[in-house]
Amino acid sequence: MDINLSELRRREGEFVHFEEEIELDQINFHQNELPVGEHVRVSGGAIFTSDESINVSLDFSADVVQHCRRCLAPIEEHLERHEELEFRLDINAEIDSDGDLSIFRYKKTDKNIDLVPYLKRFIKLNLEPYPLCKPDCRGLCPHCGANLNLEEDHQCQEKEEEKGAKDPRMDKLGELL
């Protein structure tokens, strides 16, 4: 999803509207590749100002699948966000921002600004870093790996204490405990 800079310069001072659906297969987040739903819907617009800065207003929605940190069950999260971006030629310009605006740099020779990396960044910033399927998730059994949310009265057939450590290199440590 690109913003055509020559088109914006030609229409200086005019809000140029865009609306698009883009496909993102996945997003890398905390060393995991998270699947993204069918389409990310993006709408908004951009305006080229007389000081050669570009103000972009983005509204987007996306569905991202994460996994519960305790039981590994898939959790689909629907995100809807509004973001304001400003692209400036001079990176050393004084930045007057109250935190509601993201300021980036572009070069005079750039023909387009690709918004996809910024969308990915905003999606990542809005994801829960440690998602839970429910607040009282019981997780997985440390002995057999059964989902304790699905088995109310779970009891392992084989107790780890009776078997000893599973890794033979840990047998001595198991004897000490």
C-alpha positions in Angstrom: 0.0 0.0 0.0 1.8 3.0 -1.3 1.3 6.8 -1.1 2.3 8.3 -4.4 4.3 11.4 -3.5 4.2 13.1 -7.0 0.4 12.9 -6.8 0.4 14.4 -3.3 2.8 17.2 -4.4 0.6 18.0 -7.4 -2.4 18.3 -5.0 -0.7 20.3 -2.3 -3.0 21.2 0.6 -5.7 18.8 -0.6 -6.7 15.8 1.5 -6.2 12.7 -0.8 -8.4 9.9 0.4 -7.5 6.2 0.1 -9.3 3.0 1.0 -7.8 -0.4 0.5 -7.7 -4.0 1.6 -4.3 -5.5 1.9 -3.2 -9.1 2.6 -0.7 -9.8 5.3 0.0 -13.5 5.7 1.6 -13.2 9.1 3.3 -10.8 11.6 6.4 -11.6 13.5 5.8 -10.9 17.1 8.0 -12.0 20.1 9.7 -14.5 17.8 6.4 -16.0 16.8 4.8 -15.8 13.4 1.2 -14.9 14.0 -1.4 -15.5 11.2 -3.4 -12.5 10.1 -7.0 -12.8 9.0 -8.0 -12.6 5.3 -7.6 -8.9 4.8 -6.4 -5.8 6.7 -8.9 -3.0 5.9 -7.2 0.4 5.7 -8.8 3.7 5.0 -7.7 7.3 5.6 -5.9 10.0 3.7 -2.8 12.1 3.2 -2.1 15.7 2.7 1.1 17.4 1.4 1.7 20.6 3.3 3.6 23.8 2.2 6.6 22.9 4.4 6.9 19.6 2.5 5.7 17.4 5.3 3.1 14.7 4.7 0.3 14.1 7.2 -1.3 10.7 7.1 -4.4 9.6 8.9 -5.0 5.8 9.1 -7.9 3.8 10.2 -7.4 0.0 10.0 -8.9 -3.2 11.2 -7.3 -6.6 11.3 -7.8 -10.1 12.8 -4.7 -11.7 14.4 -4.4 -15.2 15.8 -2.3 -15.5 19.0 -1.9 -18.4 21.3 -2.7 -18.5 25.0 0.5 -18.4 27.1 -0.7 -21.1 29.4 -2.7 -23.7 27.4 -1.6 -22.7 23.8 -5.2 -22.5 22.6 -5.7 -20.2 19.6 -7.1 -16.7 20.4 -8.4 -14.6 17.6 -8.1 -10.9 18.3 -9.9 -8.2 16.3 -8.0 -4.9 16.2 -9.5 -1.5 15.1 -7.2 1.5 15.4 -6.7 5.0 14.3 -3.2 6.4 13.9 -1.7 9.7 12.8 1.6 9.8 11.1 3.8 12.7 9.8 6.6 12.3 7.3 9.2 15.1 7.3 12.1 15.8 5.0 14.4 17.1 7.8 14.9 14.5 10.5 16.6 17.1 12.7 13.6 19.3 12.8 12.2 20.1 16.2 9.5 17.6 17.0 6.5 19.0 18.7 4.4 15.9 19.5 2.2 15.2 22.5 2.5 11.4 21.9 -0.5 11.1 19.7 1.5 11.5 16.5 4.2 9.3 15.0 6.9 11.2 13.1 9.0 9.6 10.4 11.5 10.7 7.7 11.3 10.5 4.0 13.7 11.6 1.3 13.2 14.1 -1.5 14.0 11.4 -4.0 11.4 9.0 -2.7 8.6 8.4 -5.2 6.3 6.5 -2.8 5.9 5.8 0.9 5.0 2.2 1.6 2.6 2.1 4.6 2.7 -1.7 5.1 5.7 -1.6 7.5 4.0 1.1 9.6 0.7 -0.9 9.7 2.6 -4.0 10.9 4.3 -1.9 13.6 1.0 -0.5 14.8 -0.6 -4.0 14.8 2.3 -5.3 16.9 2.0 -2.4 19.3 -1.7 -3.2 19.9 -1.3 -6.9 20.5 -1.3 -8.4 24.0 2.2 -9.6 24.8 1.0 -12.4 27.1 -2.4 -13.4 25.9 -4.7 -15.6 27.9 -7.7 -17.5 26.6 -9.5 -16.6 29.8 -8.3 -15.0 33.1 -8.5 -18.3 35.0 -6.8 -20.5 32.4 -5.4 -23.6 34.1 -2.8 -24.2 31.4 -1.2 -27.6 30.6 -0.4 -30.5 32.9 3.4 -30.3 33.5 3.6 -34.2 33.4 1.6 -35.2 30.4 0.7 -32.0 28.6 -3.1 -32.4 28.9 -5.1 -29.2 28.7 -6.4 -28.7 32.3 -9.2 -26.5 31.1 -10.8 -29.4 29.3 -10.3 -32.0 32.0 -11.9 -30.9 35.3 -10.6 -33.8 37.5 -7.3 -34.5 35.6 -5.0 -37.1 37.2 -1.9 -38.3 35.4 -1.5 -42.0 35.0 2.3 -41.6 35.5 3.5 -39.2 38.2 6.8 -37.6 37.5 8.0 -38.3 41.1 7.6 -42.0 40.5 9.3 -42.1 37.1 12.2 -39.9 37.9 13.5 -37.2 35.6 12.7 -37.7 31.9 16.2 -36.6 30.8 18.8 -39.1 32.1 21.3 -36.2 32.5 18.9 -34.9 35.2 18.7 -38.1 37.3 21.2 -36.9 39.9 19.3 -33.7 40.4 16.1 -35.7 40.8 17.7 -37.7 43.5 18.5 -34.6 45.4 14.9 -33.4 45.4 
